[in-house]
Amino acid sequence: MPVIISALIFVLVCLIVSIILRPRAAVANKRIDEYLLSSPPQAWGAREDAVPSFVDRVLLPALKSLGGTIITMTPTGVLEKTRAKLDMAGNPRNFGVVEYFGTKILSAGMMIPLGLLGLRYVELPAVFVWVAIGLIIGIGIWLPDIILQRIIESRQISIRRSLPDVLDLLVISVEAGLGFDGAVQKVVEKTTGPLKMELARVLEQVRLGQSRAEALREMGRRTQVPDLISFVAAVMQAEILGISIAKVLRTQANTARERRSQRAREAAAKMPMKLLFPLVFFIFPSLFVVILGPGVIRFVELFKVLGK
């Protein structure tokens, strides 16, 4: 209960400070900052009439208020790197840069009462107590970065695994008579996952007037998946040289399938080495106890009888 009360007090104080100390910028600068740093638009392909969740209605505005207190003091390079990472993660929960920094503040604030509660049961000198509190706050600030990196890696793996199937569907659609944009639209309609969302975003950018090559190039920069970047480069080269897009897509599909098979064989080859540690330290001792335990007990009882 004290931990919950401390966390609520911390959040309330941060909200009050953010309201009082928020800089009063000009209207134009404020609109630019909101456009560049606030939550991204609704997820590509999502329903416009969907009812906002509790996260969208309550949590995101609160995080935006917390993040606004430090966003003006953050270097531009850090903001750009954070925005790029959020794009690589697919903007989970429609998080923008401001909301992400608000998450860092909230995480650090939640770690403080937990750390103080733990330090109550450990006797340390005053200097070490302050050092421990600093480390706890640092862990709270670093924790969202770890989670974001895990989301990025998981999303990249999902895109890499689904790419061969998406390319097969593109090949079938193009050979059936559809253009490249129509084939991509068919993929968006028939598939699910992060790659479908990225392709939907490409179609949206093309509809808004951006060139197809630039939209595909941005998709490669957002995802940072080597297989997808190779596919984008092949499609762009085919458009420049006038090569049949169907042949290029079929070649890319075969290459992607072969890469997926190679990764599966590589993972299978690494499996014995990964199983060695749990076998030696966990499974083998248990087997020895089960198999040799009764015999050891018999020998001990026999030696006791002989000793008498």
CORKABEL-V89872 format. One line per field, one symbol per residue. phi: phi as a letter, one per 40 degrees, with the letter a starting at -180 (. if undefined). psi: psi as a letter, one per 40 degrees, with the letter a starting at -180 (. if undefined). A space follows every 10 residues. Layout:
BEGIN
phi: ???
psi: ???
END
This chain:
BEGIN
phi: .ccccccccc cccccccccc cccccccccc ccccccbcdc cddcgccccc cccccccbcc cccccccccb cccccccccc cccccccccg fdffcbcccc cccccccccc cccccccccc cbcbcccccc cccccccccc ccddcccccc cccccccccc cccdcccccc cccccchccc cccccccccb bbhccccccc cccccccchc cccccccccc cccfbdcccc cccccccccc cgcdcccccc cccccccccc cccccccccc cdcccccccc cbccdccccc ccddcccccc cccccccc
psi: dddddddddd dddddddddd ehigiidddd ddddddeahi iiiheihdei hiiddddddd dddddddede deehiddddd ddddddddee ghffhadddd dddddddddd dddddddded ehhiiddddd dddddddddd dddddddddd dddddddddd dedddddddd dddddeeiid ddddddddde iiiddddddd dddddddeei iddddddddd dddfhddddd dddddddddd efihdddddd dddddddddd ddddddddde ddddeddddd eddddddddd dedddddddd ddddddd.
END
